[in-house]
Amino acid sequence: MKHLMKLWNILAIASAFAGTGSLAQEFITFSLDENGHGIRNGLAFTGGLVPVDPSGGVAGPVLLYQLPGLDHMRTGDVLLTEIVDGHTNISDVIRFWSNNVAIFYSDSEAGGGDADLADISGLPAQLQANPVTLLETGVEGNNGASYVPGVGPGSDDSPLRVVGRYDFISDIPEPGSVLLTSLSGGLLLLLRWRRQTRR
């Protein structure tokens, strides 16, 4: 009888470990630019112009992303800043809003020529409480910022998902840079697939 109880306890512990393995957290990364190109863990998705800002930030159309694979995202603003002539200016605002929506606003540059989708209506007049501020990095024409939300705007309240990082691309890089980034993302997916098939 002792051996049977011992075997029963071992099986119970093993099934508990097997159950917790299936509840492992998913680590998510997003990339969003100001022209509607999004990437979630290497897979592309798109954002688009909607005629009315659901958050009331601006009067005109806005670039809106529906972020896939999240349960309940925390709302708030992330400000991208740049230093121009010794002054720190807000160049972009990414607003995380209800229903897992991200709204990308951008300050249109004077004489900038073709406007990106996020430039059309400019920046919101009012910001959400307690915004997160990031300084853009990179050269003009190919710059942006990375953001690790922790428990801030854009994080997911689900215990099963962790949004590890957002990459915001403020200026769209030249096609050669986009191709290189896409190829490196594809290579990472191929390596991940090969590791899984070896197991």
Residue, then its C-alpha position, 0 to 999 in steps of 0.5 A: m500500500k505504501h508503494l501505491m501511495k508513493l506512486w500516486n504522489i509521484l504521478a500527481i506531482a508530474s501532472a502538476f508540472a505538466g499542467t504548469g508547462s502549458l501555462a508558460q508566459e508568452f513573450i511578445t514584441f511589437s514594431l509599429d511605424e508611422n505608415g501602418h506597418g506593424i510586426r508582432n513576433g516576426l509576423a506582419f500586420t497592418g494599421g490604417l487610417v480611421p476617420v474619427d479618433p476613438s480617443g478624441g485626441v485630434a479632430g481628423p483621421v488617425l493611424l490606428y493599429q489593432l494589436p493582435g494577441l492581447d487580452h487587456m492592454r493598459t491605456g496611456d501615452v508614450l511620447l517620442t522626443e527629439i532635440v532640435d536646436g537645443h530644444t526638446n520637442i515631442s515628435d510622435v505620440i503613441r496612444f494605447w487605448s481601449n480594446n487593444v488599440a494603438i494610435f500613432y500620431s506624428d508631428s508633420e514636418a514643414g516642407g516634409g513633402d509626402a506625409d506619412l499616415a500618422d502625420i495627417s492630423g498632427l499631435p493630440a492637444q491633450l495627453q493622457a495622465n502620466p505619459v512615458t517619455l522616450l528620446e528618439t535615437g538614430v539619424e533623421g530619416n531612420n530613427g525611433a525608440s524602443y519601449v519596455p512597458g513593464v506595467g505601463p501603457g501598452s502592457d497586457d494585464s493577462p498573466l499569460r502574456v508579457v509584452g517585452r518590447y515595442d519598437f516605434i519607428s518614427d521615420i520610415p527607413e529607406p527600402g534597403s533597410v526595410l529589406l534587411t530588417s525583414l530578412s533578419g526577422g525571417l532568419l530568426l523565425l527559420l532558426r526557431w523553427r529548426r530548433q523546434t523540429r530537432r526536439 
